[in-house]
Amino acid sequence: MRELALTMTSAAEASESLEPVTLLRLAKAGDAAAFEQLIVLHERRVFLTALRLLRCREDAEDAAQEVFLRLHKHLRRFDDTREFPPWLYRVTVNVCRDLARSRQKGWAPEVGEPWHVEDPTAEYERREQKRIVEEALGRLPEKERAAIVLRDLEGLPTKEVARILGSTAATVRSQVSSARLKIREFADRFRRRRT
Amino acid sequence: MSCPKFERLIALSVEGDLDARNAKLVQEHLGECAACRELREELLGSQAVLKALNEDAIDPAVLGAVRRRVLERIEDTRPSWWLAWRWKHAVAVGLTAVVLAGVVLWPERRVPPPPAPAPMAEVREPVAEHASEQRGADPGIERRPVRKAVKHVPRKPAPPRGEPLVVKMLTDDPDVVIVWLIDQNGD
């Protein structure tokens, strides 16, 4: 008599090995495990983008939560022929914009104090540079910040960024170049204050 | 002091965002302008720090908490499995009860009894005159002509109202059948 071996896996484990497109289709059909895996696949990206746009960890958590709730609500209507990540980015940007306006926070961070060199080690230097650039990022106007976050931090092509932001490639290029110059200028100003 | 005209182009060139023509233009200018070369180096530095922001560690617990809240919210808006089960099965049980009630409450089929046989209709045909002579009837008394009995034809049940009544009269001659059609008005 032949024996038949069966391996049982949980639904979550089974969906982990699926292609993103298949995962998306299963989630659209109502598969809860597939939807959870979809969140796992994109949560870091959504959270980081929200963090860079909102400059506040708590707000970024709320924004990420709202993004995935909207995803669940509108997923059935999502067109399979379209690419999913750009659509998710667009939702993220819109949620962050709505959240910032509802909390009347604006997208600019609080004014930071010039840092003082207490321990001029390389690691400290590196962390301080990151803090300065982060602060500079937070001071950018809303549209320039969104453009540079999607282009330079998320690595999306200019045309894709334009589509997500509902803009043109030329406008995105202008916003990105302006943002890069402002960040560099801000960092340079702080560096000169130290010396 | 870098050249304002080339500042934006240099800011785009550090990430390869220029077309071939402008990239060549910038390259040629950088060969001639030290201030713009310094600007380019500073931009490369700030861009490297900007991209390093992505290396920031994110506590997996934070992401897990967000995911858990999302799934809980979705679950809250969905009807509980128990309610859904109850709804579906309530409908099924209800339908089954209706069907069973129909079977239980009417166990016997009330078949209408067959209609009582109608009285026989005798249709007699007038017989020939010699029949009365054969019987030795009194020639002085006027007698009714005796009709010869014919086969009794069981009357068929009356047709439903609205349909004409068909009356058939059979005669001695099997090939002759007289048929009356009487409508609702008696015509």
Boltz contact constraints between the chains, C-beta under 6 A:
constraints:
  - contact:
      token1: [A, 39]
      token2: [B, 67]
      max_distance: 6.0
  - contact:
      token1: [A, 43]
      token2: [B, 63]
      max_distance: 6.0
  - contact:
      token1: [A, 61]
      token2: [B, 66]
      max_distance: 6.0
  - contact:
      token1: [A, 64]
      token2: [B, 66]
      max_distance: 6.0
  - contact:
      token1: [A, 65]
      token2: [B, 66]
      max_distance: 6.0
  - contact:
      token1: [A, 65]
      token2: [B, 69]
      max_distance: 6.0
  - contact:
      token1: [A, 65]
      token2: [B, 70]
      max_distance: 6.0
  - contact:
      token1: [A, 68]
      token2: [B, 70]
      max_distance: 6.0
  - contact:
      token1: [A, 69]
      token2: [B, 70]
      max_distance: 6.0
  - contact:
      token1: [A, 69]
      token2: [B, 73]
      max_distance: 6.0
  - contact:
      token1: [A, 72]
      token2: [B, 74]
      max_distance: 6.0
  - contact:
      token1: [A, 129]
      token2: [B, 49]
      max_distance: 6.0
  - contact:
      token1: [A, 130]
      token2: [B, 49]
      max_distance: 6.0
  - contact:
      token1: [A, 133]
      token2: [B, 49]
      max_distance: 6.0
  - contact:
      token1: [A, 133]
      token2: [B, 50]
      max_distance: 6.0
  - contact:
      token1: [A, 152]
      token2: [B, 50]
      max_distance: 6.0
  - contact:
      token1: [A, 153]
      token2: [B, 54]
      max_distance: 6.0
  - contact:
      token1: [A, 173]
      token2: [B, 17]
      max_distance: 6.0
  - contact:
      token1: [A, 177]
      token2: [B, 8]
      max_distance: 6.0
  - contact:
      token1: [A, 177]
      token2: [B, 11]
      max_distance: 6.0
  - contact:
      token1: [A, 177]
      token2: [B, 12]
      max_distance: 6.0
  - contact:
      token1: [A, 180]
      token2: [B, 11]
      max_distance: 6.0
  - contact:
      token1: [A, 181]
      token2: [B, 11]
      max_distance: 6.0
  - contact:
      token1: [A, 183]
      token2: [B, 46]
      max_distance: 6.0
  - contact:
      token1: [A, 184]
      token2: [B, 42]
      max_distance: 6.0
  - contact:
      token1: [A, 184]
      token2: [B, 43]
      max_distance: 6.0
  - contact:
      token1: [A, 184]
      token2: [B, 46]
      max_distance: 6.0
  - contact:
      token1: [A, 187]
      token2: [B, 46]
      max_distance: 6.0
